[in-house]
Amino acid sequence: MSRFIKKVIDIALLILFLSGLASMFIPANVHEVLGCTFILLVIIHNIVNRNFYRSIPNGKLTKSKLVNCVCLMLFSLSLGALMFSGIALSNYLFADLKIPDIINWRALHLASAIITLFVLFVHLLIYANRYIKNKAFRITAFVAFAIAVSSIFAMPYLDRWFHKVEVDSAQIVDGKKLNLNAKVMTIYFSRVGNTDFTPDVNAVSGASVMKDHGEIIGNTQMIAMMVNNTVGGKVFEIQTVDKYPASYSETVTIGKNELNSAGVPILKGPLPDLSSIDTVVLVYPLWWSTLPRAVEGFLRNCDLSGKTLIPIVTHGGGGVGDSLEVIRRSTNARFITNPLDIYSSDVPTARSTIYNYLDSLRLK
Ligand SMILES: Cc1cc2nc3c(=O)[nH]c(=O)nc-3n(C[C@H](O)[C@H](O)[C@H](O)COP(=O)(O)O)c2cc1C
């Protein structure tokens, strides 16, 4: 194969990988297609450069050859992890595989992407060293390192604070209905509804709010709307007497203080009438890797004896954390199902995930 085509493949690989890192700014289905194309091109890259593998046993084991071999081993491992975690997280191309949440796939995907990025840069630098020497090489290495580090830190930062989340509830909430043959109530706790936001609040994913034609909607609130649209029944919102501040970081600090104090926040009454309900879907955000104290207080005050509890948690990457253990300690529900966790950026596209999850519980 001509050197030109090899170069085109290499450049395409680099562009695909960098666009994969910017996943938060491109639609999830496009990210999945780009990811598969990247893996395919890596395989082609290895086939067309197979002479490298043949040359390993021959000649002297130079320092650069050794580093390259270690890089390639690390690269295959991290790429394998990237691929498997990507398949497990897939909501489109591989959604039917329904891979169980045996580990935090999102954390693995992120960690393997970071390792792949570093190894890729080292690998590229080794090749660059053939053509660029001395001071020019050191400058190139420094620039490459700076790009790698800033990609790792800048992307999540840009996502959290500059990725606007504008949604159309009418479009994303409505979908396939499910008859659970149960009297269901959806109970949720969200920052929105417990915070006095000013209408001009920034609807960015880091602030965990969305905007629908100017109306502010919380992540967990949106999921509760989707659950209710799927299974019907009533909806109840857990509200605290004292509102949380509009500032996200101040709320985070208050959430921590609540966890460190013995009591729970006072809730607005009255509690919902659950006498005619046999199944509660509890939707809550992960706070400090656990259940928000307000939700814990709600469960302690609610009689769920004889009822089924379905936990759904929204989070910024922490998964279920230890919230399930806290739920188990705090409720007298007869049966608690396996939980569903939804990453905050996936909230707008979570409707089918919710349907599939509730359907898989086989409560009918
Ligand atoms: C006080 C506080 C603590 C949080 N702690 C975590 C955490 O430990 N792990 C995590 O993944 N996300 C954490 N988050 C992010 C939320 O779980 C996430 O943004 C969630 O979807 C927010 O839902 P809401 O908009 O309905 O409040 C925290 C958010 C807040 C406000």
PDBQT file of the ligand as one rigid body, heavy atoms in Angstrom, charges set to zero:
ROOT
HETATM    1  C1  LIG A 401     -24.839  18.154  46.028  1.00  0.00    +0.000 C 
HETATM    2  C2  LIG A 401     -24.461  17.384  44.793  1.00  0.00    +0.000 A 
HETATM    3  C3  LIG A 401     -23.575  16.324  44.884  1.00  0.00    +0.000 A 
HETATM    4  C4  LIG A 401     -23.281  15.549  43.769  1.00  0.00    +0.000 A 
HETATM    5  N1  LIG A 401     -22.448  14.486  43.911  1.00  0.00    +0.000 NA
HETATM    6  C5  LIG A 401     -22.235  13.668  42.855  1.00  0.00    +0.000 A 
HETATM    7  C6  LIG A 401     -21.414  12.527  43.001  1.00  0.00    +0.000 A 
HETATM    8  O1  LIG A 401     -20.875  12.227  44.058  1.00  0.00    +0.000 OA
HETATM    9  N2  LIG A 401     -21.221  11.740  41.911  1.00  0.00    +0.000 N 
HETATM   10  C7  LIG A 401     -21.804  12.014  40.709  1.00  0.00    +0.000 A 
HETATM   11  O2  LIG A 401     -21.614  11.255  39.776  1.00  0.00    +0.000 OA
HETATM   12  N3  LIG A 401     -22.583  13.089  40.539  1.00  0.00    +0.000 NA
HETATM   13  C8  LIG A 401     -22.815  13.933  41.585  1.00  0.00    +0.000 A 
HETATM   14  N4  LIG A 401     -23.609  15.034  41.430  1.00  0.00    +0.000 N 
HETATM   15  C9  LIG A 401     -24.222  15.294  40.112  1.00  0.00    +0.000 C 
HETATM   16  C10 LIG A 401     -25.700  14.853  40.103  1.00  0.00    +0.000 C 
HETATM   17  O3  LIG A 401     -25.849  13.539  40.584  1.00  0.00    +0.000 OA
HETATM   18  C11 LIG A 401     -26.276  14.895  38.703  1.00  0.00    +0.000 C 
HETATM   19  O4  LIG A 401     -25.973  16.108  38.070  1.00  0.00    +0.000 OA
HETATM   20  C12 LIG A 401     -27.768  14.656  38.719  1.00  0.00    +0.000 C 
HETATM   21  O5  LIG A 401     -28.212  14.278  37.448  1.00  0.00    +0.000 OA
HETATM   22  C13 LIG A 401     -28.512  15.893  39.168  1.00  0.00    +0.000 C 
HETATM   23  O6  LIG A 401     -29.912  15.712  39.082  1.00  0.00    +0.000 OA
HETATM   24  P1  LIG A 401     -30.934  16.927  39.274  1.00  0.00    +0.000 P 
HETATM   25  O7  LIG A 401     -30.654  17.901  38.170  1.00  0.00    +0.000 OA
HETATM   26  O8  LIG A 401     -32.278  16.340  39.136  1.00  0.00    +0.000 OA
HETATM   27  O9  LIG A 401     -30.702  17.493  40.627  1.00  0.00    +0.000 OA
HETATM   28  C14 LIG A 401     -23.881  15.855  42.515  1.00  0.00    +0.000 A 
HETATM   29  C15 LIG A 401     -24.719  16.965  42.416  1.00  0.00    +0.000 A 
HETATM   30  C16 LIG A 401     -25.014  17.726  43.522  1.00  0.00    +0.000 A 
HETATM   31  C17 LIG A 401     -25.928  18.909  43.397  1.00  0.00    +0.000 C 
ENDROOT
TORSDOF 0
